[in-house]
Amino acid sequence: MEPAVPNCHQPIVQIKDVSFHYRDQQVIKDLNFSIKERDFVGIVGSNGAGKTTLLRMIVGLLPAAEGTIELFGQPIRKFQDWERIGYVPQKNSFNPLFPATVREVVMSGLYNKKKMFRRVNRLDHQKCEDALEVMRIQDIADKRIGALSGGQQQRVFLARALINRPDLLILDEPTIGIDAETQAGFFELITHMHAHHHMTFLMVTHDLDMVKDYLGESPVSQNGKIQFFVRHSHDIENCDEVDLQHSLV
Ligand SMILES: Nc1ncnc2c1ncn2[C@@H]1O[C@H](COP(=O)(O)OP(=O)(O)OP(=O)(O)O)[C@@H](O)[C@H]1O
C-alpha cells in the first residue's frame, strides 16, 4: 500500500463544489479535488471534457459559477501572490517573423500587471540565466522565438513559467505537436524537476503512457469525463526538513 502523504504537505489548491458553464453548456459540475504540496497531478480527458476550463479557473482567468477555489490556503478572489504559480498555456505557436528573442520571452515571465514598468535589475538577469540554464536553452537565447522548433519553443515557455521559481507549475498539454523523442525528453525533465525541486505540478496531457509510467494505472478520482491521476512525493519524511532545494539550478 502507498504510504500516506506526510502532514507537512500543505494544500496548494482546494476545489470545493465547483461548477462552471459557458452560457447554457454545463462544463464542470460539483467538482471536489485538492492538490497538496509536492504532488504531481495529471489531468486526462477527452476533447471538450473541460480540462482547459478547469486550469483557467485555477489561474484566475475564469470565475467559478458555483463553489470555491482556494490557492495556498486563500480564497482565489483574495489571492495576490501570482508569482507562486507558473502557467504554460496550450499551443504557444509563433509566427516565424515574431520579433522577440528567447531571452526576451523568458524575461517577460517576470512582469505582471504591477511590475510592468519597473526597471530590470541584476537579480532579474540572474533569474533569467538560471531559467535558460535549467531548460538547456542558453545557446539559443538570442535567437528569434519564431525561428525555433515546437520542442524548443516549449522549453522557452517552460523557462518563462519557471523564472519566478514558482511553487506550483501548471502545464496545459505541454507536448502537443512535438515529436515522440522530444516529448520523452520533456517528460524526463519535468519528472526530474518533481523529484529534485520543491515544486507541485498540475499537468493536462493526452499522453497515457507517461501518465501510467509516472502517475500509476488508475485515476484517484473522476468528475464527468475528467480523470485525475496523482503521484505524491514521499521524500519529505520529517516535517522539519521541508527546506528542499528551492533554487532552479
Ligand atoms: N470561450 C468559450 N465559449 C464557449 N464555449 C467554450 C469556450 N471555451 C470552451 N468552450 C466549450 O467548453 C467545453 C470544454 O472546453 P475545454 O477547452 O475546457 O475542454 P478540454 O477538455 O480542454 O478540451 P481539449 O482536450 O480539446 O483541449 C467544450 O465543449 C468547448 O467547446
The ligand as an SDF file (V2000), in Angstrom:
LIG
                    3D

 31 33  0  0  0  0  0  0  0  0999 V2000
  -14.8380   30.5660  -24.5780 N   0  0  0  0  0  0  0  0  0  0  0  0
  -15.7330   29.5770  -24.7500 C   0  0  0  0  0  0  0  0  0  0  0  0
  -17.0410   29.8750  -25.0400 N   0  0  0  0  0  0  0  0  0  0  0  0
  -17.9570   28.9010  -25.1720 C   0  0  0  0  0  0  0  0  0  0  0  0
  -17.6860   27.5760  -25.0540 N   0  0  0  0  0  0  0  0  0  0  0  0
  -16.4200   27.2200  -24.7830 C   0  0  0  0  0  0  0  0  0  0  0  0
  -15.3880   28.1930  -24.6170 C   0  0  0  0  0  0  0  0  0  0  0  0
  -14.2220   27.5510  -24.3420 N   0  0  0  0  0  0  0  0  0  0  0  0
  -14.5300   26.2290  -24.3350 C   0  0  0  0  0  0  0  0  0  0  0  0
  -15.8340   26.0220  -24.6110 N   0  0  0  0  0  0  0  0  0  0  0  0
  -16.5170   24.7260  -24.6710 C   0  0  0  0  0  0  0  0  0  0  0  0
  -16.4470   24.1380  -23.3680 O   0  0  0  0  0  0  0  0  0  0  0  0
  -16.1500   22.7360  -23.4690 C   0  0  0  0  0  0  0  0  0  0  0  0
  -14.8920   22.4260  -22.6720 C   0  0  0  0  0  0  0  0  0  0  0  0
  -13.7850   23.0580  -23.3230 O   0  0  0  0  0  0  0  0  0  0  0  0
  -12.2870   22.8940  -22.8010 P   0  0  0  0  0  0  0  0  0  0  0  0
  -11.4120   23.6470  -23.7420 O   0  0  0  0  0  0  0  0  0  0  0  0
  -12.2350   23.2360  -21.3630 O   0  0  0  0  0  0  0  0  0  0  0  0
  -12.0930   21.3200  -22.9780 O   0  0  0  0  0  0  0  0  0  0  0  0
  -10.7570   20.4510  -22.9670 P   0  0  0  0  0  0  0  0  0  0  0  0
  -11.0380   19.2610  -22.1280 O   0  0  0  0  0  0  0  0  0  0  0  0
   -9.5900   21.3070  -22.5620 O   0  0  0  0  0  0  0  0  0  0  0  0
  -10.6470   20.0320  -24.4950 O   0  0  0  0  0  0  0  0  0  0  0  0
   -9.3530   19.7760  -25.4350 P   0  0  0  0  0  0  0  0  0  0  0  0
   -8.7680   18.4620  -24.9970 O   0  0  0  0  0  0  0  0  0  0  0  0
   -9.9690   19.6860  -26.7880 O   0  0  0  0  0  0  0  0  0  0  0  0
   -8.4170   20.9220  -25.2740 O   0  0  0  0  0  0  0  0  0  0  0  0
  -16.0630   22.4250  -24.9590 C   0  0  0  0  0  0  0  0  0  0  0  0
  -17.3110   21.8970  -25.3820 O   0  0  0  0  0  0  0  0  0  0  0  0
  -15.7940   23.7630  -25.5920 C   0  0  0  0  0  0  0  0  0  0  0  0
  -16.3370   23.8230  -26.9040 O   0  0  0  0  0  0  0  0  0  0  0  0
  1  2  1  0
  2  3  1  0
  2  7  2  0
  3  4  2  0
  4  5  1  0
  5  6  2  0
  6  7  1  0
  6 10  1  0
  7  8  1  0
  8  9  2  0
  9 10  1  0
 10 11  1  0
 11 12  1  0
 11 30  1  0
 12 13  1  0
 13 14  1  0
 13 28  1  0
 14 15  1  0
 15 16  1  0
 16 17  2  0
 16 18  1  0
 16 19  1  0
 19 20  1  0
 20 21  2  0
 20 22  1  0
 20 23  1  0
 23 24  1  0
 24 25  2  0
 24 26  1  0
 24 27  1  0
 28 29  1  0
 28 30  1  0
 30 31  1  0
M  END
$$$$
